[in-house]
């Protein structure tokens, strides 16, 4: 059996990929305006960020669930060629700035998962 670090990762046009998904729960109370401002920051980041195979996708929750602890307003999904590209992204000044200047002051919390894609 393969150890997690030795697992075979599926291919994306001939290269292994890491899919990084982040769910953002904004600070309460939430308004349409606060969501729009946050999404604009995420879209600008998605336009400018490097290390990814394609532009990250930013989506807004449809609001189908009632308000509760499990509700997040925004999702961002980015795809990386490999773990090294993802690690480089984590320390990239643009990513660090997004966390410090946007996420920390705006979000109640955020969760991320990195999976084989």
N, C-alpha and C positions, 0 to 999 in steps of 0.2 A: 504494500500500500504506500502511496505517495504521502509525504508530509506536506502540510499546507504550502510551505515555501517551494516545494518541488512539484506542485500540482500543475497539470497541463492547462494552459489558459486558451480559450477559444480564439479563433483568428478573425481579424478585421482586415480585409484586403491583404492577407499575407502576414500581418503582424499581430502579436498578442495585444489584448486591450484590457484596460482597467476602467470600469465605469464608476464614477464618483457622483453620488447622489446626495444632495443636501436639502433638508427641509427646514424652513425658517418660520419660527413663530414670533410674530412681532409683539412688542410691548403693548400691554393693554392700557387704555382702550384703543381699539383698532378702528380706523375709518377708511373709507375709499381713498381719501387723499393720502393718508400715511402709507397705504399699500402702493399707490401709484408712485410716490416718491421713492420708496424702497425698490420697486421694480425698475425704475429708471436708473438707479445706481447699479443694480444687478445687470441690466442690459448694457450699460456703458462698460462695466467690467468684462462682460462676455465678449464685447466687440474688441477689447484691447488685450485680453489675456493671451499668454503664450503657453507653450508646452502641450497643448491639446491637439487632438487629431482633427477636430472640427469645432466650430463655434459652440460654446455651451448653450443649452436650451433652458430658458427661463419660462416657467409657467405659473399661473395664479390659480389657487384653489377655486373650485366652482361654488363653494358655500353650501353644499348639499347636506352637511352634518350640522346639528345644532352646536353652538359654542360649547367648548369643553377643553379639558387638558390635552386631548389628543389632536386638536385642530391646529394646523399650520396654514399660513396664508400663501407662501411662495415656495417653489421648488426650483433647484438648478441642477442640471445633469451635465457632466463633462466627461469626455472620453480621452484616455491617455494611452499611448502606445505600450507603455510598460510601467512598472513600479518606479523606475528611476525618473521617468518624466513626471510622474505624480509627485514624487519627493521634491523635485526641482520646483514644481508649481507651488508647493506648500511654503517654501522659503522665498519665493519671488516677491520683490518689493510691492508689486501691484496687489498680490493676494494678501500680503501682510497688512497693507494699507486698507483694503476692503474690510478685513476683520476689525482693525483698530478704529477706523474712522466711520464705518457704516454699521457693521454687525453689532459690536459691543454697545454703542449708544442706542441702537434702534430695536434690537431683538430681545425678547424675553429669553429665548434660547434658540439653538439650532442643533440639528443632529445630522451626522453624515455617515454614509456607509460606502465602502469601496468593495466592489464585487467584480468577478469575472464577467466579461461582456461578450 
